[in-house]
């Protein structure tokens, strides 16, 4: 029964983490011009459209891969790597001069840090024990 509960919790956890990425990617599609403007305001001037398209791809496609456990550890690793520059460039609370903006960016930074931690935990978790391997062990 514990294996079933663990599998259910893992599935729920994957969907919760993936939802953040997938919804953000869909929002980028619907607000593509605003996304481009925001990225340019953060200093990402060359190839902004390509960077935005790449962000949308990672957030939606890799987010869905992770949600549905397709290459789940690799998907988690790609999302983890994606978070590093995104968090640094777009949630740089240390550069905000307005106290309200500093607080908002700090919360976004911490949210990404928590997601990063969750992905690290997921990646570092041992692989699920396969029934065949257990049967071989018990027959020895």
N, C-alpha and C positions, 0 to 999 in steps of 0.2 A: 504493500500500500504506500510505503514511503517513496518508492520509485515513481508511482503515479502522481503523488502530490508534488514531488520535485519537478516532474515533467510539466505539470500544470503551472506551477509557479514560474518556471523558466519561460514558458510560452507567454504568460501574462507579462512578465518582465520585459521580454523582447518586444512585445507589442507596445508596451508603455514607452520604452526608449525610442523605438522606431517611429511612433506617432509624432514625436517632437520634430524629427527630421522630415518625414513625409509631408506633414502639414506645412512646415516652413518652405519646402520645395514647391508645393502647390501655390502657396501665397506668392512666391517669387515669380511664378509663371503669370499669375493674374496681375501682378504689379511689376511687370518686367522693367518698365521705364523708371519706376521709383527705385527698384533694386539697382539698376545701372547708376542712377544719380547718387544713391547712398554709397555705392562702392567707389565712385569717382570722388565723392566728398572725403572718403577715408584715404585717398591718395592712390587708389588702384586705377591709374589712368590708362596704361597700355593694355589693349585687348580686354577691356572691361566686359564686353558682350560674351566673349569666350569664357572668361572666368565665371560669369553669372550662369552660363549654360552648364559649365562644369559643376558648379555648386548645385544646380537643379538636378543634374544627373545623379550626383552622389547622394543628395538628400532623398530623392524619390526612389531611384532604382536600388541603390545599396541599402537604403532604409527598408525597402520592401524585402530585399534578399534577407536581411537580418531578421525582420519580423517573421518571415516564413521559413526560417532556418535553412536557407540555401547557402551553403558554404559559410555557416554562421560565425565561426571564429574569424575567418578572413573578412567577412562583412563587418564584424565588430571592429576589427583592426583598422580597416579603411575609414570607418566612421570616427574612430579614435584619432587617427592621423589628421583627418579633416578638421576636427575640433581645434587642433593646436593653432593653426594660422587664423582661423575664424575668430577664436576667442581673443587672440592677441591683437588682431587688427580692428575688430569691430566692437569689442567690449573693453576698451582701454580706459577704465575708470580713472586711472592714475593721471590721465591727461585732461580730464573734464574739469572745467573751471566752475561751472554752475553746480551748486550742491545737490539740486534735485537730479540733474543729469548724472552726476557722480554716483549717487545712490542707485539710480536705475541701472547704470552700466555695471556697478558692483554686483547687483542682484543677477544680471544676465551672466556676468563672469562666473559667479558662484554656481548658477544653474548649470552652465557648461562644465564647470569643474566636477559637479556631482554626476553628470552624465558620463564624463570622462572616467570617473572612479567606478561607476557601474559597469562600463565597458571593460575596464581593466579587470574587475572581478569576474566578469563573464569569460574573458579570454583566458584568465589564469585558472579557472575552474577545471578540475580533471574531467576528461571525457567520460560520458556515461558508460557504465559497465554494460557490455553486450551480453545477452543471455547465453550465447554459444560459449564465450570465454568462461563464464561462471560454471557452465556444465562441464567443461574440460577440467577446470580446477577441482571440482568436487569428485570427478572420476579418478583422480590421481591418488 
